[in-house]
Amino acid sequence: MKKVIMLIFIISSLSYATELTLNKSLEIAIKNNLSIRSLKVDNKNLEKDLEITENNKYGDIKYNVNASTDISKTSYSTSILYSQPIFTGGKITEKINIAKYNVRKGEITENNIISQISTNVIDKYIEALNYKKKIDYYENSIEELKNEYKKIKLKYENKKATKMDLLQIEANILSKESELIDISNQYEISIQNIKNLLNIENDFDVTDFDVEINNIDYENDLNKIINTNEVKTKEIELKIAESNLKIDKAAYLPEVNLDLSYGGNGNNITDSVKNAEVNIGVSISGTLFDFNETKNNIYIAKKDIEKINIEKEKEIDDLQLTLKTSYLNIKRINKSIISKEKEIELKTEIFKLNKIKYENNQLTLEDYLNSENDLLLSQLKLVELKTTLYTEYQNYLDTIN
């Protein structure tokens, strides 16, 4: 299982009282995912392939019963044949190695799929929580404006405010309510996306979250890249290619088998069994000329090895670049969050002061509304920054698995 940021989610169902942690939701997603279930079946088959390949070194036992007839009589022959490979130039050994590599590759592929699914679930949670936090800020903003609207309406009725003031704040409320509807719709869509990933039907709500980013040791994490699943997969592919090269080279060598037979001939099956004899022999077979087929296969196998080495080097370079990009982004976003939090602290005080000034007729309604909207935009920006920070940190962890 991939590393997951220490983050606790508590989800309250709208239809029933229950709590669902992030770890539990990941467990549900992995358990219910059809791709993983299908891959587990494939991996079981790979284990069986390994068992079959390993058994090939023991040779095989066959039987034969034959009846032939002419005008005068019918004759029968029965035999049991056992052939044991003695020397194959390493073909059987390398085929067993390839089967073992494929089993390991299947395990890594399964881990990668689980990692991808986990990332998808986490990303959708973050998306939902992003919208949820924005909804909270919009609702607070609308509540603030509606309270002020009541005051302005009362002033208007007492001819202490103009109709323009009333229309202006009504327009602001309607505009924010429209934006709230859009955000709420996005929230519902993100919840449905989570339900689809978990393969569940029950509705639920999400709560706010805190992200704890552990101290990042970038230089040390760079060294971890060579142990990532992506690099390990390339190393396994390289070993498979090297085994295939050995198999191709073995085509130049003869194959030696020990052959053991027990059988005989007779006028009926019983007689053929009674007349059975034991024969032991050694067979040697090989290819005298194959029109350069083996030579060309060896050339292709060597080029496959060369290609995989290049791909492995590129994979490492790409991962190093991704890790560095995420690391630099995390540093930048952290600074931006600190700056934005200070900005919100300042704008909150400015808004409080402007509200007092407006209530004392020392500030226009437009300036008051601009101050309130300015604070809201900064709060929404902070939500985006925190969401981006979490996503970037998750990308960082994904890179080093």
Secondary structure per residue as TSV (DSSP state, phi and psi in degrees):
chain	resnum	aa	ss	phi	psi
A	1	M	-	360.0	138.7
A	2	K	-	-69.2	163.7
A	3	K	-	-72.1	143.0
A	4	V	-	-128.2	134.8
A	5	I	-	-56.3	141.8
A	6	M	S	-68.7	99.1
A	7	L	-	-145.1	129.0
A	8	I	-	-111.4	127.6
A	9	F	-	-113.7	136.1
A	10	I	-	-119.8	121.7
A	11	I	E	-111.1	122.7
A	12	S	E	-102.6	124.2
A	13	S	-	-70.9	142.9
A	14	L	S	-75.6	-25.3
A	15	S	S	-101.4	-19.4
A	16	Y	S	-155.3	151.3
A	17	A	-	-79.8	110.0
A	18	T	-	-154.5	158.6
A	19	E	-	-119.3	136.8
A	20	L	-	-132.5	110.9
A	21	T	-	-78.3	165.6
A	22	L	H	-61.9	-44.2
A	23	N	H	-60.9	-39.0
A	24	K	H	-67.1	-39.8
A	25	S	H	-65.2	-37.2
A	26	L	H	-64.8	-39.6
A	27	E	H	-62.2	-42.5
A	28	I	H	-64.7	-44.4
A	29	A	H	-61.4	-43.4
A	30	I	H	-67.9	-39.6
A	31	K	H	-66.7	-38.9
A	32	N	H	-91.8	-8.8
A	33	N	-	-71.2	127.0
A	34	L	H	-71.0	-32.9
A	35	S	H	-64.0	-41.0
A	36	I	H	-67.6	-42.9
A	37	R	H	-61.2	-40.1
A	38	S	H	-66.4	-40.3
A	39	L	H	-67.2	-35.4
A	40	K	H	-62.1	-37.5
A	41	V	H	-64.5	-44.1
A	42	D	H	-59.0	-41.4
A	43	N	H	-68.0	-33.9
A	44	K	H	-63.6	-39.5
A	45	N	H	-65.1	-37.0
A	46	L	H	-64.1	-37.1
A	47	E	H	-65.5	-38.0
A	48	K	H	-67.9	-38.1
A	49	D	H	-60.3	-40.1
A	50	L	H	-62.7	-43.8
A	51	E	H	-61.6	-42.4
A	52	I	H	-63.8	-44.4
A	53	T	H	-64.3	-41.4
A	54	E	H	-63.6	-34.8
A	55	N	H	-71.3	-16.5
A	56	N	G	-63.9	-24.6
A	57	K	G	-70.8	-13.7
A	58	Y	G	-91.1	3.6
A	59	G	-	73.5	-161.0
A	60	D	E	-148.4	158.1
A	61	I	E	-118.2	127.9
A	62	K	E	-128.0	157.8
A	63	Y	E	-125.4	157.4
A	64	N	E	-145.6	130.8
A	65	V	E	-125.4	125.1
A	66	N	E	-133.3	138.5
A	67	A	E	-125.2	129.5
A	68	S	E	-129.1	146.4
A	69	T	E	-137.0	149.7
A	70	D	-	-130.9	-166.2
A	71	I	S	-64.9	-35.1
A	72	S	S	-90.4	-35.3
A	73	K	-	-158.0	170.6
A	74	T	E	-118.2	132.8
A	75	S	E	-117.5	153.2
A	76	Y	E	-126.7	151.1
A	77	S	E	-139.1	136.9
A	78	T	E	-129.4	147.2
A	79	S	E	-158.4	150.9
A	80	I	E	-119.2	128.3
A	81	L	E	-118.6	133.5
A	82	Y	E	-127.8	126.1
A	83	S	E	-122.9	122.9
A	84	Q	E	-117.3	118.0
A	85	P	E	-62.8	131.8
A	86	I	E	-104.8	-42.6
A	87	F	E	-145.2	125.9
A	88	T	-	-126.5	11.6
A	89	G	T	73.5	16.2
A	90	G	T	92.5	4.4
A	91	K	H	-61.5	-47.9
A	92	I	H	-63.7	-43.6
A	93	T	H	-58.9	-45.6
A	94	E	H	-70.7	-32.9
A	95	K	H	-66.8	-36.3
A	96	I	H	-65.4	-42.1
A	97	N	H	-60.3	-43.5
A	98	I	H	-61.5	-42.0
A	99	A	H	-62.5	-39.6
A	100	K	H	-65.0	-42.7
A	101	Y	H	-62.0	-39.4
A	102	N	H	-65.7	-35.9
A	103	V	H	-62.7	-45.8
A	104	R	H	-65.5	-39.9
A	105	K	H	-63.7	-37.9
A	106	G	H	-63.1	-39.4
A	107	E	H	-64.0	-42.2
A	108	I	H	-66.3	-40.2
A	109	T	H	-61.4	-41.5
A	110	E	H	-61.6	-43.8
A	111	N	H	-62.0	-38.2
A	112	N	H	-64.4	-42.7
A	113	I	H	-63.5	-43.5
A	114	I	H	-60.5	-41.3
A	115	S	H	-62.9	-43.0
A	116	Q	H	-64.0	-42.2
A	117	I	H	-65.4	-42.5
A	118	S	H	-59.6	-43.6
A	119	T	H	-62.4	-42.0
A	120	N	H	-61.6	-44.0
A	121	V	H	-63.0	-47.3
A	122	I	H	-61.4	-44.3
A	123	D	H	-60.1	-41.6
A	124	K	H	-68.8	-35.2
A	125	Y	H	-63.2	-45.0
A	126	I	H	-61.6	-41.2
A	127	E	H	-60.8	-45.7
A	128	A	H	-64.3	-43.3
A	129	L	H	-67.8	-31.4
A	130	N	H	-60.8	-48.7
A	131	Y	H	-66.5	-38.2
A	132	K	H	-61.6	-44.0
A	133	K	H	-64.8	-39.1
A	134	K	H	-64.3	-38.9
A	135	I	H	-58.8	-43.8
A	136	D	H	-59.9	-44.3
A	137	Y	H	-66.3	-41.3
A	138	Y	H	-63.8	-42.6
A	139	E	H	-62.7	-40.2
A	140	N	H	-64.3	-40.9
A	141	S	H	-65.0	-45.5
A	142	I	H	-64.4	-39.7
A	143	E	H	-62.1	-42.0
A	144	E	H	-60.8	-45.8
A	145	L	H	-68.6	-36.3
A	146	K	H	-66.8	-38.0
A	147	N	H	-63.3	-40.3
A	148	E	H	-70.0	-34.1
A	149	Y	H	-60.0	-41.1
A	150	K	H	-61.0	-40.6
A	151	K	H	-66.5	-43.3
A	152	I	H	-66.6	-38.4
A	153	K	H	-62.9	-41.2
A	154	L	H	-64.5	-41.0
A	155	K	H	-63.6	-39.6
A	156	Y	H	-63.6	-41.1
A	157	E	H	-65.2	-29.1
A	158	N	T	-95.5	12.6
A	159	K	T	60.4	34.2
A	160	K	S	-110.0	0.9
A	161	A	S	-142.0	153.7
A	162	T	-	-89.7	162.1
A	163	K	H	-64.8	-29.6
A	164	M	H	-61.5	-39.6
A	165	D	H	-62.3	-43.6
A	166	L	H	-63.4	-45.6
A	167	L	H	-66.5	-35.1
A	168	Q	H	-64.8	-45.4
A	169	I	H	-74.3	-31.3
A	170	E	H	-62.2	-42.0
A	171	A	H	-63.0	-40.2
A	172	N	H	-64.3	-42.2
A	173	I	H	-64.2	-46.2
A	174	L	H	-63.2	-38.4
A	175	S	H	-63.9	-45.4
A	176	K	H	-68.9	-34.9
A	177	E	H	-65.6	-36.6
A	178	S	H	-64.9	-43.4
A	179	E	H	-65.1	-35.5
A	180	L	H	-65.1	-40.0
A	181	I	H	-61.0	-42.8
A	182	D	H	-63.4	-45.5
A	183	I	H	-63.4	-40.9
A	184	S	H	-64.2	-39.1
A	185	N	H	-63.3	-41.5
A	186	Q	H	-64.3	-35.8
A	187	Y	H	-64.2	-44.4
A	188	E	H	-62.6	-38.5
A	189	I	H	-65.0	-42.1
A	190	S	H	-66.1	-36.0
A	191	I	H	-64.1	-41.8
A	192	Q	H	-64.1	-37.2
A	193	N	H	-61.8	-40.1
A	194	I	H	-64.6	-44.2
A	195	K	H	-59.7	-39.7
A	196	N	H	-65.1	-40.6
A	197	L	H	-66.3	-37.4
A	198	L	H	-84.5	-12.3
A	199	N	T	59.7	47.3
A	200	I	-	-125.7	164.5
A	201	E	-	-113.5	-22.4
A	202	N	-	-68.0	138.3
A	203	D	-	-76.6	153.2
A	204	F	-	-155.1	164.2
A	205	D	E	-117.3	161.6
A	206	V	E	-118.2	153.2
A	207	T	-	-108.8	173.9
A	208	D	-	-66.0	164.9
A	209	F	-	-140.9	157.7
A	210	D	-	-121.2	141.5
A	211	V	-	-109.7	126.2
A	212	E	-	-110.0	110.4
A	213	I	-	-95.0	117.8
A	214	N	-	-68.0	159.7
A	215	N	-	-57.7	128.2
A	216	I	-	-94.2	123.1
A	217	D	-	-104.5	85.0
A	218	Y	H	-60.0	-45.9
A	219	E	H	-61.8	-40.9
A	220	N	H	-69.1	-38.1
A	221	D	H	-67.1	-28.4
A	222	L	H	-59.7	-37.0
A	223	N	H	-71.1	-19.8
A	224	K	H	-76.5	-14.4
A	225	I	G	-61.0	-34.5
A	226	I	G	-68.5	-12.8
A	227	N	G	-104.5	10.7
A	228	T	S	-74.1	159.8
A	229	N	H	-61.1	-35.3
A	230	E	H	-62.9	-44.9
A	231	V	H	-70.7	-40.5
A	232	K	H	-60.1	-38.3
A	233	T	H	-62.1	-43.3
A	234	K	H	-64.6	-37.2
A	235	E	H	-65.3	-38.4
A	236	I	H	-68.0	-42.5
A	237	E	H	-60.1	-36.1
A	238	L	H	-65.7	-42.7
A	239	K	H	-64.9	-38.5
A	240	I	H	-63.5	-42.9
A	241	A	H	-63.6	-38.5
A	242	E	H	-67.0	-37.8
A	243	S	H	-66.2	-40.8
A	244	N	H	-61.7	-36.7
A	245	L	H	-63.2	-43.0
A	246	K	H	-63.0	-37.9
A	247	I	H	-65.3	-41.8
A	248	D	H	-64.7	-39.5
A	249	K	H	-66.8	-30.8
A	250	A	G	-66.6	-15.1
A	251	A	G	-65.3	-20.6
A	252	Y	G	-75.7	-17.6
A	253	L	S	-97.3	151.9
A	254	P	-	-76.0	158.8
A	255	E	E	-108.0	136.4
A	256	V	E	-119.5	128.4
A	257	N	E	-126.9	143.6
A	258	L	E	-92.5	121.9
A	259	D	E	-111.9	127.1
A	260	L	E	-125.4	126.4
A	261	S	E	-131.6	149.0
A	262	Y	E	-137.1	111.2
A	263	G	E	-171.9	171.7
A	264	G	E	-163.4	178.5
A	265	N	E	-120.3	157.5
A	266	G	E	-174.1	173.3
A	267	N	S	-74.0	-15.4
A	268	N	S	-147.5	174.7
A	269	I	H	-63.6	-40.4
A	270	T	H	-60.1	-45.2
A	271	D	H	-63.7	-38.1
A	272	S	H	-63.8	-35.5
A	273	V	H	-70.8	-41.0
A	274	K	H	-63.2	-33.2
A	275	N	T	-88.3	6.9
A	276	A	-	-64.5	145.3
A	277	E	E	-131.5	157.3
A	278	V	E	-96.9	130.6
A	279	N	E	-127.4	131.6
A	280	I	E	-121.8	135.7
A	281	G	E	-154.7	168.1
A	282	V	E	-121.2	129.6
A	283	S	E	-112.3	137.9
A	284	I	E	-122.9	128.1
A	285	S	E	-136.8	151.6
A	286	G	-	-169.3	177.0
A	287	T	-	-106.3	127.2
A	288	L	S	-82.8	-41.8
A	289	F	-	-155.1	130.6
A	290	D	-	-128.9	24.1
A	291	F	T	55.8	43.4
A	292	N	T	68.5	14.4
A	293	E	H	-61.3	-46.8
A	294	T	H	-63.5	-43.2
A	295	K	H	-59.4	-43.9
A	296	N	H	-68.9	-37.4
A	297	N	H	-63.3	-39.2
A	298	I	H	-65.1	-41.8
A	299	Y	H	-59.3	-47.2
A	300	I	H	-63.2	-41.9
A	301	A	H	-62.6	-39.7
A	302	K	H	-65.6	-40.0
A	303	K	H	-67.0	-34.5
A	304	D	H	-61.9	-41.3
A	305	I	H	-63.4	-44.0
A	306	E	H	-60.4	-42.9
A	307	K	H	-64.8	-43.5
A	308	I	H	-65.7	-37.5
A	309	N	H	-61.7	-40.5
A	310	I	H	-64.9	-44.1
A	311	E	H	-63.0	-38.5
A	312	K	H	-64.4	-44.3
A	313	E	H	-62.2	-41.8
A	314	K	H	-66.1	-39.6
A	315	E	H	-59.5	-43.8
A	316	I	H	-64.7	-43.7
A	317	D	H	-61.1	-44.4
A	318	D	H	-63.7	-41.8
A	319	L	H	-66.3	-39.2
A	320	Q	H	-63.8	-40.8
A	321	L	H	-66.0	-43.4
A	322	T	H	-61.9	-42.6
A	323	L	H	-64.4	-44.1
A	324	K	H	-65.3	-40.8
A	325	T	H	-61.4	-46.1
A	326	S	H	-63.2	-41.7
A	327	Y	H	-61.7	-46.7
A	328	L	H	-66.2	-38.5
A	329	N	H	-63.8	-40.1
A	330	I	H	-61.9	-44.5
A	331	K	H	-61.1	-44.5
A	332	R	H	-64.9	-45.8
A	333	I	H	-66.3	-37.5
A	334	N	H	-58.2	-44.6
A	335	K	H	-63.8	-40.7
A	336	S	H	-64.1	-37.8
A	337	I	H	-65.7	-44.9
A	338	I	H	-59.2	-44.3
A	339	S	H	-63.4	-43.7
A	340	K	H	-67.4	-37.1
A	341	E	H	-63.4	-40.2
A	342	K	H	-66.2	-39.2
A	343	E	H	-62.0	-43.0
A	344	I	H	-66.0	-39.2
A	345	E	H	-59.7	-42.9
A	346	L	H	-67.4	-46.8
A	347	K	H	-67.6	-28.2
A	348	T	H	-64.9	-44.2
A	349	E	H	-66.4	-39.4
A	350	I	H	-62.7	-42.7
A	351	F	H	-63.6	-43.7
A	352	K	H	-59.3	-43.4
A	353	L	H	-66.2	-43.5
A	354	N	H	-65.5	-32.9
A	355	K	H	-65.1	-42.7
A	356	I	H	-63.7	-43.9
A	357	K	H	-61.3	-41.3
A	358	Y	H	-65.3	-42.9
A	359	E	H	-65.6	-24.1
A	360	N	T	-98.9	16.5
A	361	N	T	60.2	30.3
A	362	Q	S	-104.1	2.3
A	363	L	S	-148.3	142.8
A	364	T	-	-74.1	159.7
A	365	L	H	-61.4	-39.1
A	366	E	H	-62.2	-41.3
A	367	D	H	-65.6	-38.5
A	368	Y	H	-63.0	-46.0
A	369	L	H	-65.5	-39.0
A	370	N	H	-63.9	-38.2
A	371	S	H	-65.9	-43.4
A	372	E	H	-65.6	-41.7
A	373	N	H	-69.3	-36.0
A	374	D	H	-63.0	-40.8
A	375	L	H	-65.2	-42.2
A	376	L	H	-61.9	-44.4
A	377	L	H	-62.2	-38.0
A	378	S	H	-67.3	-39.6
A	379	Q	H	-63.6	-41.8
A	380	L	H	-65.8	-37.3
A	381	K	H	-64.9	-37.6
A	382	L	H	-63.9	-39.5
A	383	V	H	-59.8	-45.7
A	384	E	H	-61.4	-41.9
A	385	L	H	-63.7	-44.5
A	386	K	H	-65.9	-37.3
A	387	T	H	-64.8	-44.2
A	388	T	H	-64.8	-38.1
A	389	L	H	-61.4	-47.0
A	390	Y	H	-62.2	-45.7
A	391	T	H	-61.2	-42.6
A	392	E	H	-66.3	-39.1
A	393	Y	H	-67.3	-37.8
A	394	Q	H	-64.7	-38.9
A	395	N	H	-61.8	-38.8
A	396	Y	H	-60.6	-48.0
A	397	L	H	-66.4	-38.0
A	398	D	H	-60.4	-37.3
A	399	T	H	-62.6	-37.8
A	400	I	H	-101.6	5.9
A	401	N	-	53.5	360.0
